[in-house]
C-alpha cells in the first residue's frame, strides 16, 4: 500500500505551485502505480510505477522507479527511470514547468519574438545588398529551405492537435515555401528575405494564437461542467 505521507507530499507540491490550482489535477492510484492527470488538458499526465510501493529503501540498496510523462522535457512523450522518492517530487515539479511552457502564450511567443528579432537583424544586413541572388546562392538557399520546411512541419504538428487542421496548415506552409522558391530568381535579396519572414514566421505566430485560444476554450468548458 502506498504511504499516506508520500501522497501528502505530492499534494503539497500542487498547493505550493503559483501557476496551477490543485483542483486542476487528478491523482489515480492503482496498486503500485500513480498517475497524475492535468484535467484542463487530460492528454497531459505523469505516471510513476514502483514495485516497492514508493517506500524508500535502505542506503546503497538498488531502487528503481519507472515512469512516463506527457509532455516531456525534450519531446512530447518521455519515458524515464529514477532512483529515489525525492526524485519523484522533483520530476513532478519539472513536469509542471513543462506544462506551463506548453500552455503559456508568453513563453512560445517570447521565443518567436526572439526569432523575429534575429530575422530583422538579417534583414538589416541585406539592406546593403540591392542585387539578385546568383545561381550558387539559390541552390544553397533551397537546401536551407528544405530543412526549415521539415522543422516547421514538426512545429505545426506539435502546436495543432486536430489532425485535419494540422494537415491544412502544413499544406498552406508548403505552398508558401513553393512560392518562396519560385520567386528566388526574380526578387532582390532584401525583398525576398522580407517575404520569408512574412510568410513563415508571422504564420507561426498565428498558429500559436490559435493554440492559446483552444486551450482557453477547453479551460472555460471545464469550468462550466
Secondary structure, 3 states (H helix, E strand, C coil): CCCHHHHHHHHHHHHHCCCCCHHHEEEEEECCEEEEEEHHHCCCEEEEECCCCCCCCCCCCCCCEEEEEECCCCCCEEEEEECCHHHHHHHHHHHHHHHHHHHCHHHHHHHHHHHHHHHHHHHHHHCCCCCECCHHHHHHHHHHHHHHHHHHHHHHHHHCCCHHHHHHHHHHHHHHHHHHHHCCCCCEHHHHHHHHHHHHHHHHHHHHHHHHHHHHHHHHHHHHC
